[in-house]
Amino acid sequence: MDRFNVRVELLNGANGDDYGALHQRMMASGFATAVVADDGRTYHLPPAEYVHVADDGARSVRNAAIAVVSDGLRPGLAFRIYVVQFVDWASENLQPM
């Protein structure tokens, strides 16, 4: 299985409630908000950033994310999504769980 980082940005005046609803839909659909380091420690990702594990490729993960984001999106809002497959990662100042 491959790991993908998914970034979602809500546009056109999105507010905290919109991001809260997005977070709930993404989590319910298997998009995680935490990442596990090589040492086994788990860290929170920045807001609206997700990790997804799949074996279908980045385009398939993007399509799944589009479906989740679109479903329940408040009228008038738009979004951007960026998906990248990763093998290794490094961070600074992520909050541990």
N, CA, C and O atoms as a MOPAC input file, in Angstrom:
PM7 MOZYME 1SCF
protein

 N      0.84600 1    -1.18000 1     0.00000 1
 C      0.00000 1     0.00000 1     0.00000 1
 C      0.89000 1     1.24200 1     0.00000 1
 O      1.94000 1     1.27400 1     0.64100 1
 N      0.45400 1     2.24100 1    -0.71900 1
 C      1.18900 1     3.49200 1    -0.82800 1
 C      0.56500 1     4.54900 1     0.07500 1
 O     -0.62700 1     4.49700 1     0.37800 1
 N      1.38100 1     5.50200 1     0.49800 1
 C      0.90800 1     6.59900 1     1.35400 1
 C      0.85100 1     7.87800 1     0.53700 1
 O      1.74500 1     8.17400 1    -0.25600 1
 N     -0.22100 1     8.62600 1     0.75000 1
 C     -0.43900 1     9.86900 1     0.02100 1
 C     -0.72800 1    10.99000 1     1.00000 1
 O     -1.43400 1    10.80800 1     1.99300 1
 N     -0.17100 1    12.15000 1     0.70200 1
 C     -0.49300 1    13.36500 1     1.43900 1
 C     -1.52000 1    14.12600 1     0.61500 1
 O     -1.33600 1    14.32800 1    -0.58500 1
 N     -2.60000 1    14.54400 1     1.26100 1
 C     -3.69900 1    15.23800 1     0.58300 1
 C     -3.90800 1    16.58300 1     1.26600 1
 O     -4.13900 1    16.64500 1     2.47300 1
 N     -3.82800 1    17.64100 1     0.49900 1
 C     -4.05700 1    19.00100 1     1.00600 1
 C     -5.34500 1    19.52100 1     0.39800 1
 O     -5.52100 1    19.46900 1    -0.81900 1
 N     -6.24500 1    20.02000 1     1.22800 1
 C     -7.51400 1    20.57700 1     0.77100 1
 C     -7.59200 1    22.03100 1     1.21900 1
 O     -7.34600 1    22.34500 1     2.38400 1
 N     -7.92900 1    22.89900 1     0.30100 1
 C     -8.15900 1    24.30100 1     0.62800 1
 C     -9.57500 1    24.66100 1     0.18700 1
 O     -9.93900 1    24.48000 1    -0.97500 1
 N    -10.36000 1    25.16700 1     1.11500 1
 C    -11.70300 1    25.64000 1     0.79100 1
 C    -11.62300 1    27.11100 1     0.41300 1
 O    -10.91500 1    27.88700 1     1.05500 1
 N    -12.35000 1    27.49100 1    -0.62800 1
 C    -12.27800 1    28.84300 1    -1.18900 1
 C    -13.62400 1    29.56000 1    -1.08000 1
 O    -14.64000 1    28.95900 1    -0.72900 1
 N    -13.60700 1    30.84900 1    -1.38700 1
 C    -14.81400 1    31.68400 1    -1.46700 1
 C    -15.47400 1    31.91100 1    -0.11800 1
 O    -16.68900 1    31.77500 1     0.02000 1
 N    -14.67400 1    32.25600 1     0.86700 1
 C    -15.23700 1    32.63800 1     2.16200 1
 C    -15.51100 1    31.48800 1     3.10200 1
 O    -16.39400 1    31.59000 1     3.95300 1
 N    -14.78500 1    30.40700 1     2.97500 1
 C    -14.96700 1    29.28300 1     3.89900 1
 C    -14.63100 1    29.71900 1     5.31900 1
 O    -13.75000 1    30.55000 1     5.53500 1
 N    -15.34200 1    29.14900 1     6.27600 1
 C    -15.11500 1    29.50100 1     7.67700 1
 C    -14.77300 1    28.25000 1     8.49000 1
 O    -14.65900 1    27.15300 1     7.94400 1
 N    -14.61700 1    28.42800 1     9.76500 1
 C    -14.24900 1    27.32300 1    10.64300 1
 C    -15.26300 1    26.19400 1    10.64000 1
 O    -14.89000 1    25.02400 1    10.71700 1
 N    -16.53900 1    26.53400 1    10.55100 1
 C    -17.56900 1    25.49500 1    10.49100 1
 C    -17.42800 1    24.65900 1     9.22200 1
 O    -17.61500 1    23.44300 1     9.25300 1
 N    -17.09800 1    25.31400 1     8.10500 1
 C    -16.89800 1    24.59500 1     6.84400 1
 C    -15.73300 1    23.61700 1     6.96100 1
 O    -15.82100 1    22.47700 1     6.50400 1
 N    -14.64300 1    24.06900 1     7.57600 1
 C    -13.49100 1    23.18500 1     7.75400 1
 C    -13.79400 1    22.07700 1     8.75900 1
 O    -13.30700 1    20.95700 1     8.60600 1
 N    -14.58300 1    22.37300 1     9.77600 1
 C    -14.98300 1    21.33600 1    10.72900 1
 C    -15.79300 1    20.23900 1    10.05200 1
 O    -15.57000 1    19.05300 1    10.29700 1
 N    -16.73800 1    20.63900 1     9.19700 1
 C    -17.54700 1    19.66700 1     8.46100 1
 C    -16.67200 1    18.87100 1     7.48800 1
 O    -16.84200 1    17.66100 1     7.33900 1
 N    -15.74500 1    19.55300 1     6.83600 1
 C    -14.80700 1    18.87500 1     5.93700 1
 C    -14.01400 1    17.82000 1     6.70500 1
 O    -13.88300 1    16.68100 1     6.25700 1
 N    -13.49400 1    18.20500 1     7.84600 1
 C    -12.69500 1    17.29700 1     8.66600 1
 C    -13.49100 1    16.03500 1     9.01200 1
 O    -12.97300 1    14.92400 1     8.90600 1
 N    -14.73100 1    16.20500 1     9.41900 1
 C    -15.56200 1    15.05700 1     9.78400 1
 C    -15.78500 1    14.13300 1     8.58400 1
 O    -15.69700 1    12.91200 1     8.71600 1
 N    -16.07200 1    14.70800 1     7.41900 1
 C    -16.29400 1    13.89200 1     6.21300 1
 C    -15.01300 1    13.16700 1     5.80000 1
 O    -15.05100 1    11.99200 1     5.43600 1
 N    -13.89000 1    13.86200 1     5.85600 1
 C    -12.62900 1    13.24300 1     5.45600 1
 C    -12.26500 1    12.09000 1     6.40100 1
 O    -11.87600 1    11.01400 1     5.94600 1
 N    -12.38900 1    12.31000 1     7.68900 1
 C    -12.07200 1    11.26300 1     8.65900 1
 C    -12.98700 1    10.05100 1     8.47400 1
 O    -12.52900 1     8.91000 1     8.53800 1
 N    -14.26100 1    10.29300 1     8.24700 1
 C    -15.22000 1     9.19900 1     8.05300 1
 C    -14.91800 1     8.40200 1     6.78500 1
 O    -15.33900 1     7.25200 1     6.66000 1
 N    -14.19800 1     9.00000 1     5.85700 1
 C    -13.88600 1     8.34700 1     4.58400 1
 C    -12.47000 1     7.76600 1     4.54000 1
 O    -12.00200 1     7.36500 1     3.47400 1
 N    -11.79000 1     7.71800 1     5.67600 1
 C    -10.48900 1     7.06800 1     5.73100 1
 C     -9.29000 1     7.96500 1     5.50200 1
 O     -8.18000 1     7.46800 1     5.30700 1
 N     -9.48400 1     9.26500 1     5.52100 1
 C     -8.37600 1    10.21300 1     5.39800 1
 C     -7.97300 1    10.60800 1     6.81800 1
 O     -8.78100 1    11.16100 1     7.56500 1
 N     -6.72600 1    10.32500 1     7.18900 1
 C     -6.26200 1    10.54600 1     8.55700 1
 C     -5.63900 1    11.92700 1     8.72100 1
 O     -5.13500 1    12.50900 1     7.76000 1
 N     -5.67800 1    12.44000 1     9.93500 1
 C     -5.10200 1    13.75200 1    10.23400 1
 C     -3.82200 1    13.64200 1    11.04800 1
 O     -3.37300 1    14.61700 1    11.65100 1
 N     -3.24300 1    12.45800 1    11.06200 1
 C     -2.00500 1    12.23400 1    11.80000 1
 C     -1.08400 1    11.36000 1    10.96300 1
 O     -1.52400 1    10.62100 1    10.08300 1
 N      0.20300 1    11.46300 1    11.26000 1
 C      1.20900 1    10.68500 1    10.54900 1
 C      2.12400 1    10.04000 1    11.58300 1
 O      2.41200 1    10.62900 1    12.62500 1
 N      2.57400 1     8.83400 1    11.28700 1
 C      3.42900 1     8.09000 1    12.20500 1
 C      4.88400 1     8.20000 1    11.74900 1
 O      5.20400 1     7.94200 1    10.58800 1
 N      5.74200 1     8.58000 1    12.66300 1
 C      7.17600 1     8.72100 1    12.37400 1
 C      7.87000 1     7.36300 1    12.44000 1
 O      7.30100 1     6.38300 1    12.92200 1
 N      9.09900 1     7.32200 1    11.95000 1
 C      9.89400 1     6.08800 1    11.97000 1
 C     10.06900 1     5.53400 1    13.38200 1
 O     10.19200 1     4.32300 1    13.56300 1
 N     10.08100 1     6.41800 1    14.38200 1
 C     10.26100 1     5.96800 1    15.75900 1
 C      8.94800 1     5.51100 1    16.40900 1
 O      8.92400 1     5.18000 1    17.59400 1
 N      7.85700 1     5.49400 1    15.62900 1
 C      6.57000 1     5.03000 1    16.12900 1
 C      5.70400 1     6.10700 1    16.75300 1
 O      4.54400 1     5.85500 1    17.07900 1
 N      6.25100 1     7.30900 1    16.92500 1
 C      5.45100 1     8.39200 1    17.49900 1
 C      4.50500 1     8.93900 1    16.44100 1
 O      4.82700 1     8.95900 1    15.25300 1
 N      3.33800 1     9.38100 1    16.88500 1
 C      2.31100 1     9.90200 1    15.98100 1
 C      2.19200 1    11.40500 1    16.16100 1
 O      2.22100 1    11.91700 1    17.28000 1
 N      2.05700 1    12.10800 1    15.03500 1
 C      1.98400 1    13.56900 1    15.04100 1
 C      0.75200 1    14.05900 1    14.29000 1
 O      0.34500 1    13.47900 1    13.28300 1
 N      0.16400 1    15.14600 1    14.80500 1
 C     -0.93600 1    15.81900 1    14.11600 1
 C     -0.40600 1    16.53100 1    12.87600 1
 O      0.66400 1    17.14000 1    12.91000 1
 N     -1.15300 1    16.45400 1    11.79100 1
 C     -0.82000 1    17.21200 1    10.59000 1
 C     -1.38600 1    18.62300 1    10.70200 1
 O     -2.28700 1    18.86000 1    11.50700 1
 N     -0.87500 1    19.56800 1     9.90700 1
 C     -1.47600 1    20.90400 1     9.88600 1
 C     -2.94200 1    20.83000 1     9.44500 1
 O     -3.34700 1    19.84500 1     8.82800 1
 N     -3.73300 1    21.84900 1     9.75000 1
 C     -5.15000 1    21.84600 1     9.37600 1
 C     -5.35700 1    21.60700 1     7.87700 1
 O     -4.59500 1    22.09400 1     7.04200 1
 N     -6.39900 1    20.85000 1     7.56300 1
 C     -6.80900 1    20.53900 1     6.18600 1
 C     -5.75500 1    19.75900 1     5.41700 1
 O     -5.70700 1    19.81100 1     4.18800 1
 N     -4.92300 1    19.04600 1     6.13600 1
 C     -3.91200 1    18.18400 1     5.53500 1
 C     -4.18900 1    16.76300 1     6.02100 1
 O     -4.44000 1    16.54500 1     7.20600 1
 N     -4.14400 1    15.80700 1     5.11000 1
 C     -4.53900 1    14.43900 1     5.41800 1
 C     -3.54700 1    13.44900 1     4.84300 1
 O     -2.82100 1    13.75300 1     3.89700 1
 N     -3.52500 1    12.25400 1     5.43100 1
 C     -2.77500 1    11.12500 1     4.89600 1
 C     -3.78900 1    10.05500 1     4.53000 1
 O     -4.74000 1     9.79400 1     5.26800 1
 N     -3.56700 1     9.44400 1     3.38100 1
 C     -4.45500 1     8.37300 1     2.92500 1
 C     -3.58600 1     7.22700 1     2.42200 1
 O     -2.58600 1     7.45200 1     1.74200 1
 N     -3.96600 1     6.01200 1     2.75500 1
 C     -3.23500 1     4.82500 1     2.32300 1
 C     -4.08500 1     4.09900 1     1.29900 1
 O     -5.25000 1     3.79100 1     1.55200 1
 N     -3.49900 1     3.82500 1     0.13500 1
 C     -4.22500 1     3.17000 1    -0.95200 1
 C     -3.23100 1     2.54200 1    -1.90700 1
 O     -2.03000 1     2.80400 1    -1.83100 1
 N     -3.72700 1     1.72400 1    -2.79200 1
 C     -2.85700 1     1.14500 1    -3.81200 1
 C     -3.33600 1     1.48900 1    -5.21500 1
 O     -3.00400 1     0.79900 1    -6.17800 1
 N     -4.11700 1     2.55700 1    -5.32500 1
 C     -4.72600 1     2.93900 1    -6.60000 1
 C     -4.01200 1     4.07200 1    -7.32500 1
 O     -4.33000 1     4.32800 1    -8.48700 1
 N     -3.07800 1     4.75200 1    -6.70800 1
 C     -2.38900 1     5.86500 1    -7.33900 1
 C     -2.97200 1     7.21200 1    -6.95100 1
 O     -4.07100 1     7.29700 1    -6.40300 1
 N     -2.21600 1     8.26200 1    -7.24400 1
 C     -2.57300 1     9.62000 1    -6.83400 1
 C     -3.87400 1    10.09600 1    -7.46400 1
 O     -4.66100 1    10.77000 1    -6.79900 1
 N     -4.12100 1     9.76900 1    -8.71700 1
 C     -5.35100 1    10.22700 1    -9.37200 1
 C     -6.58700 1     9.61700 1    -8.71900 1
 O     -7.61000 1    10.28500 1    -8.56700 1
 N     -6.48900 1     8.35900 1    -8.33800 1
 C     -7.60800 1     7.71100 1    -7.65800 1
 C     -7.85500 1     8.32600 1    -6.28000 1
 O     -9.00200 1     8.53800 1    -5.88500 1
 N     -6.77400 1     8.61100 1    -5.55300 1
 C     -6.90400 1     9.25800 1    -4.24400 1
 C     -7.49700 1    10.65400 1    -4.42300 1
 O     -8.36300 1    11.06900 1    -3.65200 1
 N     -7.02800 1    11.37900 1    -5.44200 1
 C     -7.59300 1    12.70300 1    -5.73000 1
 C     -9.08800 1    12.59500 1    -5.99300 1
 O     -9.86800 1    13.38400 1    -5.45900 1
 N     -9.49500 1    11.63400 1    -6.80600 1
 C    -10.91500 1    11.47700 1    -7.12900 1
 C    -11.73500 1    11.13700 1    -5.89300 1
 O    -12.85700 1    11.62100 1    -5.73800 1
 N    -11.18200 1    10.30700 1    -5.01200 1
 C    -11.87500 1     9.98700 1    -3.76300 1
 C    -12.01300 1    11.23100 1    -2.89200 1
 O    -13.06600 1    11.47000 1    -2.30100 1
 N    -10.94100 1    12.02300 1    -2.81700 1
 C    -10.98500 1    13.25900 1    -2.02200 1
 C    -11.99200 1    14.24600 1    -2.61300 1
 O    -12.73000 1    14.89300 1    -1.87000 1
 N    -12.02700 1    14.36700 1    -3.94100 1
 C    -13.00000 1    15.26100 1    -4.58100 1
 C    -14.41200 1    14.86200 1    -4.20100 1
 O    -15.23400 1    15.72000 1    -3.88300 1
 N    -14.70200 1    13.57500 1    -4.23000 1
 C    -16.04200 1    13.10100 1    -3.88400 1
 C    -16.39800 1    13.45100 1    -2.44300 1
 O    -17.51600 1    13.88200 1    -2.16100 1
 N    -15.44000 1    13.26400 1    -1.53100 1
 C    -15.69600 1    13.56600 1    -0.11500 1
 C    -15.88000 1    15.06000 1     0.09800 1
 O    -16.80700 1    15.47900 1     0.79000 1
 N    -15.00600 1    15.86400 1    -0.49000 1
 C    -15.08400 1    17.31200 1    -0.29800 1
 C    -16.36900 1    17.86100 1    -0.91300 1
 O    -17.03400 1    18.70600 1    -0.31200 1
 N    -16.71500 1    17.39600 1    -2.08500 1
 C    -17.90300 1    17.89300 1    -2.79200 1
 C    -19.19100 1    17.55600 1    -2.06000 1
 O    -20.12400 1    18.35900 1    -2.03300 1
 N    -19.24300 1    16.37400 1    -1.46900 1
 C    -20.44700 1    15.91600 1    -0.78000 1
 C    -20.62200 1    16.69900 1     0.51600 1
 O    -19.86900 1    16.50000 1     1.46900 1
 N    -21.58500 1    17.56400 1     0.55400 1
 C    -21.83400 1    18.35900 1     1.74700 1
 C    -21.19100 1    19.72700 1     1.73400 1
 O    -21.26900 1    20.45200 1     2.72600 1
 N    -20.55400 1    20.10100 1     0.62700 1
 C    -19.93500 1    21.42000 1     0.54300 1
 C    -21.01700 1    22.50100 1     0.49100 1
 O    -21.96100 1    22.40600 1    -0.29400 1
 N    -20.87600 1    23.50300 1     1.31500 1
 C    -21.85700 1    24.59500 1     1.36500 1
 C    -21.92400 1    25.30000 1     0.00800 1
 O    -20.89000 1    25.55000 1    -0.61100 1
 N    -23.15500 1    25.62500 1    -0.46300 1
 C    -23.28700 1    26.32200 1    -1.75600 1
 C    -22.44000 1    27.59500 1    -1.80000 1
 O    -22.38200 1    28.35100 1    -0.83000 1
 N    -21.79500 1    27.81300 1    -2.92300 1
 C    -20.95300 1    28.98400 1    -3.11700 1
 C    -19.48700 1    28.73600 1    -2.84800 1
 O    -18.63700 1    29.50400 1    -3.30000 1
 N    -19.16900 1    27.66300 1    -2.11200 1
 C    -17.76800 1    27.37000 1    -1.83700 1
 C    -17.16000 1    26.58400 1    -2.99500 1
 O    -17.85600 1    25.87900 1    -3.72600 1
 N    -15.87600 1    26.72100 1    -3.13800 1
 C    -15.09600 1    25.94400 1    -4.09700 1
 C    -13.90600 1    25.38000 1    -3.33100 1
 O    -13.72700 1    25.66700 1    -2.14800 1
 N    -13.09900 1    24.58000 1    -4.00900 1
 C    -11.96700 1    23.97300 1    -3.31700 1
 C    -10.82500 1    23.68500 1    -4.27300 1
 O    -10.98600 1    23.63900 1    -5.49200 1
 N     -9.64600 1    23.49000 1    -3.65300 1
 C     -8.45700 1    23.01600 1    -4.35100 1
 C     -7.96000 1    21.79000 1    -3.60200 1
 O     -8.03400 1    21.72000 1    -2.37500 1
 N     -7.45700 1    20.83300 1    -4.35500 1
 C     -6.89900 1    19.62000 1    -3.75900 1
 C     -5.55000 1    19.34400 1    -4.40400 1
 O     -5.38100 1    19.48400 1    -5.61600 1
 N     -4.60300 1    18.95400 1    -3.58000 1
 C     -3.27700 1    18.56200 1    -4.05200 1
 C     -2.95400 1    17.21400 1    -3.41400 1
 O     -3.03800 1    17.06800 1    -2.19400 1
 N     -2.58600 1    16.22900 1    -4.23100 1
 C     -2.26200 1    14.89100 1    -3.73900 1
 C     -0.86100 1    14.52300 1    -4.20300 1
 O     -0.51400 1    14.71200 1    -5.36900 1
 N     -0.05800 1    13.99500 1    -3.28200 1
 C      1.28600 1    13.53800 1    -3.63200 1
 C      1.56600 1    12.23500 1    -2.88300 1
 O      1.24500 1    12.10400 1    -1.70200 1
 N      2.15900 1    11.28900 1    -3.57700 1
 C      2.57900 1    10.04800 1    -2.94000 1
 C      3.90400 1    10.29300 1    -2.24300 1
 O      4.77600 1    10.98000 1    -2.77500 1
 N      4.05700 1     9.72300 1    -1.04000 1
 C      5.33400 1     9.90400 1    -0.35200 1
 C      5.88000 1     8.57900 1     0.15800 1
 O      5.14100 1     7.64500 1     0.46900 1
 N      7.19300 1     8.53900 1     0.22900 1
 C      7.89800 1     7.37200 1     0.73600 1
 C      8.53500 1     7.70900 1     2.08400 1
 O      8.51900 1     6.90100 1     3.01200 1
 N      9.08500 1     8.89300 1     2.17000 1
 C      9.77200 1     9.33900 1     3.36900 1
 C      9.27400 1    10.74700 1     3.67500 1
 O      8.76000 1    11.42700 1     2.78700 1
 N      9.41700 1    11.18100 1     4.90000 1
 C      9.00100 1    12.54200 1     5.22900 1
 C      9.82000 1    13.03400 1     6.42000 1
 O     10.40100 1    12.25300 1     7.17300 1
 N      9.84200 1    14.32700 1     6.55700 1
 C     10.49400 1    14.98000 1     7.68700 1
 C      9.64900 1    16.19900 1     8.05300 1
 O      8.94800 1    16.75600 1     7.20900 1
 N      9.72300 1    16.59600 1     9.29100 1
 C      8.92100 1    17.73400 1     9.74400 1
 C      9.65700 1    18.48500 1    10.84200 1
 O     10.70000 1    18.05400 1    11.33400 1
 N      9.08900 1    19.59900 1    11.20000 1
 C      9.57300 1    20.39500 1    12.32700 1
 C      8.37800 1    20.97500 1    13.04200 1
 O      7.49900 1    21.56300 1    12.41100 1
 N      8.33400 1    20.82000 1    14.33200 1
 C      7.32000 1    21.40900 1    15.20700 1
 C      5.90600 1    20.89200 1    14.98200 1
 O      4.94600 1    21.59600 1    15.29100 1
 N      5.74900 1    19.67200 1    14.44800 1
 C      4.41500 1    19.07400 1    14.44400 1
 C      4.07900 1    18.69200 1    15.87500 1
 O      4.96200 1    18.32300 1    16.65000 1
 N      2.82000 1    18.78100 1    16.21900 1
 C      2.38200 1    18.47100 1    17.57100 1
 C      2.22200 1    16.95900 1    17.75400 1
 O      1.50600 1    16.31700 1    16.98500 1
 N      2.88100 1    16.38700 1    18.76300 1
 C      2.70100 1    14.94700 1    19.00400 1
 C      1.30500 1    14.67000 1    19.55300 1
 O      0.68000 1    15.52900 1    20.17500 1
 N      0.84700 1    13.48200 1    19.31300 1
 C     -0.48000 1    13.07800 1    19.84600 1
 C     -0.31900 1    12.53400 1    21.23600 1
 O     -1.30300 1    12.14000 1    21.86200 1

